[in-house]
Amino acid sequence: MESPKLLITSALFSISLFTSHLVSAQSYKKLHQNAVVVDTHNDVLISVLEGLKIEDDLRGKTHSDLARFKEGGVDVQFFSVWCDESYGEDTAFKFANEQIDSLDAIIARNPGKMMKVRTPAELNAAVKQKRLASLVGVEGGHMIEHNLKYLDSLYSRGVRYMTLTWNNSTSWASSAMDEAQGTVPNPEKGLNDFGKQVVQRMNDLGMMVDLSHVGEQTFWDAINTTSKPVLVSHSCVYNICSHFRNLKDDQIKAVAKNGGVIQLNFYSGFLDCNFNDRLDQFIQKHQTEIDSLNQQNKSSIQIWEWMEEEYPEEAKDVRPPLSLLMDHLEYIINLVGVDYVGLGSDFDGITSAPQQLDGVEDLPVITREFVARGYSKQDINKILGGNLLRVFQANSK
């Protein structure tokens, strides 16, 4: 006869196995549907400004459209407002507002399907009403043109996070690209006094400080300045792929200590550092056909889809497996815990995602992988959206 202690242990083990089996047996699609799914980075507004309507079926043209957000179970979408370094004084802030105008127009045309969200309460209302909770994130501090009043104005228009830099440094913050390449235009790396004022003002407003794209010194200066949990809206793990856009272990630990969250980017080149070599070989092999498609003004997505149809096995082998995205997620979880990671796809801002992730409609396959790897319903809900919602709440006034 087993001892009472052994019997209790055995019973607990059996209950654990039974609970795990229930989660595994439950439809991953139902799990995904019942979760609050948040994506912190999507660049489809650029395609809208180029003339596309996200109410249309844009398969083959973009990664996203309104029907596919629904199909992918997306409840909360941060729409990225972006421009490159060619926009500067008198142009960057104006272009940011044009993109926000375009989002507002889309929402006005689809009031039963979308809702502009500024607060956690509004977000909850949108989710309850089954409308896409639509928020704005500005990708690049150069869009405030060194002017705190512009920062305030963007907040009043619904911007709830700002990436301190894009690839280009500002006059007050150095970017990851410039720090890595030794091309920082200012005498020193990191945040200067004005940059620290920007972070503090964002804290006061209730705007999340986004540390994707920023240089390491800027990262540490921001971590040491902020009074609120930070966001890393679309970045991956440096120890798996040593790209300057990815986070090193000490940075991941610092985000966790700060109470922030790291939202993983789907870009193949950030997940797999061998991706670009495979892509270059594929392009060189089929350069004539690719040049012909470029001459027909095909988009990068259209070109890739054509090549996938013509050379399915070759094209598939260029992209990393979905399991590698899961490996980046699990690396962070194993390092700091399940409370500090989420999804920031970068759809429509990237040219390649892992196999099985062809657009926003495919997000349920990630939940399928969580179930297959034995994650609990509670942990799946945290990763899909709960962790980001916590940080959003903590930053809100």
Backbone torsions as a table, in degrees:
resi	resn	phi	psi	omega
1	MET	NA	134.4	-179.4
2	GLU	-75.9	151.7	177.8
3	SER	-67.8	156.2	177.2
4	PRO	-54.5	-37.7	-179.5
5	LYS	-63.3	-43.8	179.8
6	LEU	-66.5	-37.4	178.7
7	LEU	-63.5	-43.6	179.3
8	ILE	-62.9	-44.7	179.7
9	THR	-61.0	-43.7	179.6
10	SER	-63.1	-41.3	179.9
11	ALA	-64.7	-44.0	178.8
12	LEU	-61.5	-40.0	178.9
13	PHE	-63.2	-42.0	179.3
14	SER	-63.7	-41.2	178.2
15	ILE	-63.0	-42.3	179.3
16	SER	-60.8	-44.4	179.4
17	LEU	-63.9	-40.4	-178.6
18	PHE	-65.5	-43.9	178.9
19	THR	-62.5	-44.3	178.6
20	SER	-60.9	-40.2	179.7
21	HIS	-64.0	-39.2	179.5
22	LEU	-61.4	-44.7	179.8
23	VAL	-63.3	-42.9	-179.0
24	SER	-66.6	-38.0	-177.0
25	ALA	-74.6	-27.9	-180.0
26	GLN	-63.6	141.5	179.1
27	SER	-57.1	124.5	177.3
28	TYR	-62.4	-29.4	178.7
29	LYS	-66.3	-39.2	178.3
30	LYS	-68.0	-41.9	176.0
31	LEU	-56.8	-46.3	-178.4
32	HIS	-64.1	-43.2	-178.2
33	GLN	-64.0	-37.4	-177.0
34	ASN	-80.5	-18.9	178.3
35	ALA	-76.8	157.6	169.1
36	VAL	-90.0	104.9	-174.3
37	VAL	-93.0	123.4	-177.0
38	VAL	-119.2	132.3	170.9
39	ASP	-120.8	122.4	-173.3
40	THR	-90.8	1.5	-178.5
41	HIS	-155.8	113.6	176.0
42	ASN	-143.1	131.1	-173.1
43	ASP	-102.7	23.0	-173.6
44	VAL	-65.1	-19.2	-179.6
45	LEU	-61.0	-28.7	176.5
46	ILE	-63.8	-41.8	177.4
47	SER	-65.3	-33.9	177.4
48	VAL	-63.9	-44.1	178.7
49	LEU	-64.7	-23.8	178.1
50	GLU	-85.2	1.8	171.7
51	GLY	116.1	-4.6	-179.8
52	LEU	-84.7	153.3	176.5
53	LYS	-114.5	124.6	-175.1
54	ILE	-76.5	-4.0	170.3
55	GLU	-74.1	-19.9	-179.8
56	ASP	-82.3	164.0	172.5
57	ASP	-77.4	108.4	-174.7
58	LEU	-107.2	20.5	176.5
59	ARG	-58.5	135.3	-177.3
60	GLY	87.8	-11.8	179.1
61	LYS	-114.9	-37.5	-179.8
62	THR	-138.7	173.7	172.4
63	HIS	-86.4	-10.5	-167.6
64	SER	-139.9	146.2	162.5
65	ASP	-158.3	172.7	-170.6
66	LEU	-61.9	-42.3	-179.9
67	ALA	-65.9	-36.3	-178.4
68	ARG	-75.8	-27.7	170.3
69	PHE	-58.3	-43.3	179.3
70	LYS	-65.4	-45.1	-179.5
71	GLU	-61.4	-36.8	-179.5
72	GLY	-81.1	-1.2	178.3
73	GLY	73.3	20.7	-178.8
74	VAL	-74.5	122.5	178.8
75	ASP	-98.6	-33.5	-175.0
76	VAL	-133.4	120.7	-179.5
77	GLN	-125.6	123.5	169.6
78	PHE	-88.4	116.6	177.8
79	PHE	-88.8	126.0	-177.1
80	SER	-79.8	136.0	171.3
81	VAL	-106.4	116.9	-169.1
82	TRP	-137.6	145.1	163.2
83	CYS	-152.1	157.0	-177.0
84	ASP	-88.3	-171.3	-173.9
85	GLU	-71.0	-10.9	178.1
86	SER	-71.1	-15.8	174.9
87	TYR	-92.2	128.1	-178.1
88	GLY	-139.2	-137.8	-177.4
89	GLU	-58.7	131.7	178.2
90	ASP	73.1	0.4	179.4
91	THR	-126.0	-37.2	-173.5
92	ALA	-67.0	-48.9	-179.5
93	PHE	-63.9	-39.8	178.7
94	LYS	-62.4	-44.1	-178.5
95	PHE	-67.4	-35.9	175.5
96	ALA	-58.9	-44.2	180.0
97	ASN	-66.7	-33.6	176.7
98	GLU	-62.8	-38.8	178.7
99	GLN	-69.0	-38.9	175.9
100	ILE	-65.2	-39.1	174.8
101	ASP	-56.4	-42.4	-177.2
102	SER	-66.1	-39.1	177.2
103	LEU	-65.8	-43.5	179.1
104	ASP	-60.2	-37.5	179.4
105	ALA	-67.1	-40.8	177.8
106	ILE	-61.3	-46.3	-179.3
107	ILE	-63.1	-40.4	179.5
108	ALA	-63.4	-31.5	178.6
109	ARG	-78.6	-18.9	-173.9
110	ASN	-131.3	55.2	-174.0
111	PRO	-64.5	-23.5	178.6
112	GLY	-83.3	-11.3	-176.1
113	LYS	-113.7	-21.7	-175.3
114	MET	-135.9	157.2	177.2
115	MET	-147.1	129.0	175.6
116	LYS	-71.3	128.5	-173.2
117	VAL	-120.3	134.3	177.3
118	ARG	-123.8	-23.0	-173.7
119	THR	-130.4	159.8	174.3
120	PRO	-56.8	-37.2	179.5
121	ALA	-64.1	-42.3	177.5
122	GLU	-65.8	-37.7	178.0
123	LEU	-61.6	-46.4	179.5
124	ASN	-61.1	-39.1	179.5
125	ALA	-64.7	-42.7	179.8
126	ALA	-62.6	-44.1	179.5
127	VAL	-63.3	-43.6	179.4
128	LYS	-61.6	-36.4	-179.3
129	GLN	-85.3	1.8	179.9
130	LYS	59.0	37.8	172.0
131	ARG	-108.1	145.2	-179.4
132	LEU	-66.1	112.5	177.1
133	ALA	-69.0	114.0	-169.7
134	SER	-111.7	115.0	179.6
135	LEU	-118.6	168.0	-176.6
136	VAL	-120.2	134.6	171.3
137	GLY	-125.0	128.6	178.6
138	VAL	-91.0	122.8	-175.8
139	GLU	-100.4	80.9	176.7
140	GLY	134.5	113.8	-177.9
141	GLY	-66.2	-13.2	177.7
142	HIS	-64.8	-14.5	-179.1
143	MET	-76.4	-9.3	172.6
144	ILE	-92.8	-3.5	173.6
145	GLU	50.9	43.5	175.7
146	HIS	58.4	39.2	-173.4
147	ASN	-141.0	111.9	-178.8
148	LEU	-64.9	-26.5	176.5
149	LYS	-65.6	-34.4	175.6
150	TYR	-67.0	-36.8	176.1
151	LEU	-61.1	-46.1	178.3
152	ASP	-60.6	-40.9	-179.0
153	SER	-63.9	-42.7	178.9
154	LEU	-64.2	-39.5	176.6
155	TYR	-60.7	-43.4	-178.9
156	SER	-63.9	-22.6	178.7
157	ARG	-89.7	1.2	174.5
158	GLY	109.8	3.0	179.1
159	VAL	-69.1	125.3	-177.6
160	ARG	-118.9	0.5	161.7
161	TYR	-151.1	153.6	172.5
162	MET	-133.5	128.3	172.9
163	THR	-76.0	121.7	-171.3
164	LEU	-58.4	-36.5	173.1
165	THR	-137.5	158.1	161.1
166	TRP	-95.8	-150.4	178.0
167	ASN	-62.9	-28.3	179.3
168	ASN	-87.9	138.9	174.3
169	SER	-71.8	158.2	170.1
170	THR	-103.1	-177.5	176.9
171	SER	-72.3	-8.2	-174.7
172	TRP	-127.5	-2.3	-179.9
173	ALA	-152.6	138.0	179.6
174	SER	-96.0	140.8	-176.6
175	SER	-87.9	164.2	176.5
176	ALA	-62.2	-42.0	-179.1
177	MET	-62.8	-47.0	-178.3
178	ASP	-67.5	-39.3	178.3
179	GLU	-65.5	-41.1	-178.4
180	ALA	-68.2	-36.5	-175.8
181	GLN	-93.6	-2.0	179.9
182	GLY	70.1	32.3	-176.3
183	THR	-117.6	24.0	177.9
184	VAL	-60.3	123.5	-174.5
185	PRO	-74.9	-16.9	-177.1
186	ASN	-95.1	162.3	-179.3
187	PRO	-59.1	-34.0	-176.3
188	GLU	-128.1	153.0	175.6
189	LYS	-78.5	165.2	172.1
190	GLY	92.0	-159.3	179.0
191	LEU	-94.2	132.6	169.8
192	ASN	-88.0	-171.8	-176.2
193	ASP	-60.1	-39.9	179.2
194	PHE	-66.5	-38.5	178.1
195	GLY	-60.3	-38.8	177.0
196	LYS	-68.2	-33.4	174.8
197	GLN	-64.3	-37.8	178.3
198	VAL	-61.0	-47.6	179.8
199	VAL	-60.4	-45.7	-179.3
200	GLN	-64.0	-39.2	179.4
201	ARG	-67.2	-39.5	176.4
202	MET	-60.0	-43.3	176.2
203	ASN	-58.4	-44.4	-178.1
204	ASP	-65.6	-38.2	-178.5
205	LEU	-72.2	-36.3	-171.4
206	GLY	101.0	29.4	178.5
207	MET	-105.2	125.9	-178.0
208	MET	-66.5	137.3	177.1
209	VAL	-86.3	114.6	-176.8
210	ASP	-98.7	126.0	-175.4
211	LEU	-107.8	13.2	166.9
212	SER	-65.9	150.0	176.4
213	HIS	74.7	-13.2	-174.7
214	VAL	-84.0	153.5	176.8
215	GLY	-69.0	163.6	-177.7
216	GLU	-60.0	-41.9	-179.4
217	GLN	-67.2	-39.3	175.8
218	THR	-62.1	-41.4	177.8
219	PHE	-55.0	-51.7	-175.5
220	TRP	-69.2	-36.8	177.6
221	ASP	-64.6	-38.8	179.4
222	ALA	-68.8	-43.3	178.5
223	ILE	-59.0	-38.6	-177.9
224	ASN	-80.8	-8.7	-178.7
225	THR	-103.2	-38.3	-173.1
226	THR	-66.6	146.7	173.7
227	SER	-106.2	2.3	-177.4
228	LYS	-125.8	160.1	174.9
229	PRO	-61.8	140.1	-177.3
230	VAL	-93.0	164.8	174.2
231	LEU	-117.1	139.0	165.9
232	VAL	-117.9	98.9	-161.2
233	SER	-75.9	-25.3	-178.2
234	HIS	-164.0	79.3	-179.5
235	SER	-144.4	166.1	-177.3
236	CYS	-127.5	-162.8	-170.1
237	VAL	-102.3	122.0	-178.0
238	TYR	-65.3	-37.1	-176.6
239	ASN	-70.3	-13.4	172.9
240	ILE	-96.8	-40.1	176.2
241	CYS	-137.4	113.1	-170.9
242	SER	-81.8	59.3	176.3
243	HIS	-96.0	143.6	-176.2
244	PHE	-62.0	-17.3	178.9
245	ARG	-81.9	-8.5	-175.4
246	ASN	-96.5	162.3	-174.6
247	LEU	-95.8	134.9	174.5
248	LYS	-81.7	165.7	-174.0
249	ASP	-57.3	-42.1	-178.1
250	ASP	-66.8	-29.5	176.0
251	GLN	-71.3	-42.3	177.8
252	ILE	-59.7	-44.4	178.9
253	LYS	-64.0	-36.0	179.8
254	ALA	-68.1	-38.1	177.3
255	VAL	-63.5	-42.8	179.2
256	ALA	-64.1	-44.0	179.1
257	LYS	-61.7	-35.5	179.0
258	ASN	-74.0	-16.4	-177.5
259	GLY	86.5	15.5	-177.4
260	GLY	-85.8	-162.3	-178.0
261	VAL	-148.8	142.9	178.7
262	ILE	-109.8	117.5	-179.4
263	GLN	-100.1	119.5	-170.0
264	LEU	-77.8	134.9	177.8
265	ASN	-80.8	142.6	-179.0
266	PHE	-91.3	-1.5	-173.5
267	TYR	-63.4	128.7	-176.7
268	SER	-55.2	-37.9	-176.9
269	GLY	-72.7	-18.3	174.7
270	PHE	-90.8	-22.9	179.2
271	LEU	-84.9	-34.3	-171.0
272	ASP	-138.8	110.5	-176.8
273	CYS	-72.8	-6.9	175.1
274	ASN	-92.9	-4.1	-176.5
275	PHE	-59.9	-46.2	-175.2
276	ASN	-63.1	-35.8	177.4
277	ASP	-64.5	-44.3	178.9
278	ARG	-64.2	-40.1	-179.5
279	LEU	-65.6	-43.2	179.5
280	ASP	-59.9	-42.6	179.4
281	GLN	-64.2	-40.7	179.1
282	PHE	-64.9	-44.5	-179.8
283	ILE	-63.7	-45.4	-179.8
284	GLN	-60.3	-38.4	-178.7
285	LYS	-67.0	-31.5	-174.0
286	HIS	-121.2	29.9	-173.7
287	GLN	-59.2	-40.3	-177.2
288	THR	-60.8	-45.7	-180.0
289	GLU	-67.3	-39.7	179.5
290	ILE	-65.3	-41.9	177.0
291	ASP	-60.0	-40.0	179.7
292	SER	-63.9	-41.6	179.0
293	LEU	-68.4	-37.0	175.7
294	ASN	-61.9	-38.8	179.0
295	GLN	-66.1	-22.0	176.4
296	GLN	-88.7	10.0	179.2
297	ASN	59.7	33.9	175.8
298	LYS	-74.5	144.3	176.5
299	SER	-73.8	166.3	179.5
300	SER	-61.6	-36.2	178.7
301	ILE	-67.6	-42.3	178.6
302	GLN	-64.4	-40.8	178.4
303	ILE	-62.4	-45.4	-178.0
304	TRP	-64.4	-41.1	179.8
305	GLU	-63.9	-38.4	177.9
306	TRP	-63.1	-44.2	-179.2
307	MET	-66.6	-34.8	177.9
308	GLU	-65.7	-35.9	178.0
309	GLU	-70.6	-38.3	-178.5
310	GLU	-77.0	-38.1	-174.9
311	TYR	-132.9	66.8	-170.9
312	PRO	-59.3	-44.3	-177.0
313	GLU	-70.4	-42.4	178.8
314	GLU	-62.6	-46.2	-177.3
315	ALA	-64.7	-39.6	179.0
316	LYS	-61.5	-41.2	-176.3
317	ASP	-69.8	-18.7	177.2
318	VAL	-70.2	-40.1	-176.0
319	ARG	-79.9	143.6	176.6
320	PRO	-70.1	158.2	177.7
321	PRO	-72.2	155.5	176.5
322	LEU	-56.9	-31.8	-177.9
323	SER	-59.2	-26.3	-179.0
324	LEU	-71.0	-37.4	173.4
325	LEU	-59.9	-43.2	179.1
326	MET	-63.8	-34.3	177.7
327	ASP	-63.9	-40.1	176.6
328	HIS	-62.5	-44.3	177.3
329	LEU	-59.0	-48.3	-176.7
330	GLU	-68.6	-28.8	177.4
331	TYR	-61.3	-46.6	180.0
332	ILE	-65.1	-43.2	179.7
333	ILE	-61.5	-43.4	180.0
334	ASN	-67.8	-29.4	-177.6
335	LEU	-81.1	-43.7	-172.3
336	VAL	-131.2	-8.2	179.5
337	GLY	112.0	169.8	-171.2
338	VAL	-82.1	-7.0	-173.1
339	ASP	-85.9	2.5	-169.2
340	TYR	-128.8	25.8	-176.6
341	VAL	-141.4	148.4	178.2
342	GLY	-159.4	-158.2	-173.2
343	LEU	-119.6	127.8	175.0
344	GLY	-136.3	80.0	-161.5
345	SER	-57.0	-38.6	-170.2
346	ASP	68.2	19.9	175.5
347	PHE	-55.6	142.9	-177.1
348	ASP	66.8	6.4	168.6
349	GLY	-119.7	0.8	179.9
350	ILE	-126.5	159.1	-179.0
351	THR	-101.3	-13.4	-178.1
352	SER	-151.6	136.7	174.1
353	ALA	-124.8	169.4	-179.2
354	PRO	-62.0	162.6	174.6
355	GLN	-53.2	142.6	179.3
356	GLN	79.9	-5.7	177.2
357	LEU	-115.5	83.0	-177.3
358	ASP	-95.4	-10.2	-179.9
359	GLY	179.7	179.3	-176.6
360	VAL	-60.9	-23.8	-179.4
361	GLU	-65.6	-17.1	-174.5
362	ASP	-94.5	3.2	-177.4
363	LEU	-56.0	-31.6	178.7
364	PRO	-58.7	-21.9	180.0
365	VAL	-66.5	-24.5	176.6
366	ILE	-67.9	-42.8	176.6
367	THR	-63.3	-38.1	175.7
368	ARG	-57.2	-41.1	-179.9
369	GLU	-69.0	-37.4	176.2
370	PHE	-59.2	-45.9	179.7
371	VAL	-61.7	-44.1	-179.0
372	ALA	-63.0	-30.2	-179.4
373	ARG	-90.0	3.6	172.0
374	GLY	87.0	17.6	178.7
375	TYR	-71.8	145.2	177.9
376	SER	-74.9	160.7	176.8
377	LYS	-58.3	-41.4	-179.7
378	GLN	-60.4	-46.1	-178.7
379	ASP	-69.1	-37.9	176.9
380	ILE	-60.7	-43.1	179.3
381	ASN	-63.4	-36.4	177.2
382	LYS	-63.2	-48.1	-175.9
383	ILE	-67.8	-42.3	-177.0
384	LEU	-67.6	-24.8	-178.4
385	GLY	-173.1	-28.6	-174.0
386	GLY	-59.4	-38.7	-179.1
387	ASN	-64.9	-42.1	178.2
388	LEU	-66.1	-41.9	-179.8
389	LEU	-60.9	-37.0	176.5
390	ARG	-60.7	-45.8	-179.0
391	VAL	-67.9	-39.4	177.0
392	PHE	-60.7	-44.3	178.5
393	GLN	-62.7	-43.0	-177.6
394	ALA	-65.7	-28.0	179.6
395	ASN	-87.2	-21.2	-175.4
396	SER	-72.3	145.5	-177.3
397	LYS	-73.9	NA	NA
